[in-house]
């Protein structure tokens, strides 16, 4: 699934679908409109041989050694409290690193725009807009802050005392300020470092015809 997502859209010579300016699957109407405006059509590619070449390249030097691990699939609002209960009872280990990038305020619909990603892990085979919690663009300021506070608050109970928190977030004022304030309240005894990640060339929004100003992203690192 990871290989399919990475190589679904991209350069025509190195992807399974039509060309896009990035290797992210977009919503169907958006992508089709972009292709039609540029009179582009998908390449004729045998997917099996294409993916086998990619697999051979990825593992040409062997398979990396990995430790035993677990992957939990679910809504972090409900899944994390379950893991916290297991950690308190000693059934689950506590984490040394929290590495995440939470949703950006009023920017992306995480259930409509990347619908292909969700489909590959069992979601709907269409880009239909579905209502419900956490299925829009996170446009409510109070609800957005509450969401971050609930998730980071639960994650804090899963962390070791000397754990490190690494968060990539949006540099736009509201998302950035809210994320910093929530992290500061959740991890008051950690030192906060900021690392700006400005966009060197045209931003993703500008490449796809959105004229709003984008400042790039910023990494927030909280150390013991």
C-alpha angles and dihedrals in degrees: 000000000000092000092048092052095046094049101034096092127018136085114359090238093053109035141071097228135037122308121280132171092246140029095249124108110240132200111287100242091046094050095044092050091050091052095046092052089055095039092237128157129191120264123252102251133162102228096204097054090040093054093042089057090051092049092049090051094046094051100032090117097042137268118304118245112250135188123231109281143165132225118207118197119201149077108315091218091065102022099055096057088054091053091046090056090051092048092052091051092049095247094114128039121241119247128250094197135038107195116175149130111215123207116286117238115262096346116097136022100223094199100044107035099048096033092139090062091053092046091056090059096045105285130133117304091230141061095240116151108244122193125225142089116330093003101109135058095286092250099160111090096204094045090047093054092046090051093053092045093051095047098042090042092055092043090054090062089056094054130096115240091252094041124136124231119207118183128175113201145162120284093215110115104251099041092044097045094045093048093049093048094048093047091048092052093045097046103028095160097054128091114243120220124185126209116184117219104193120183110252097198136020111328124241090252092052093047090057096048102267111135099196117119114257122193098192123238141299133217117224115200121188115196131188 
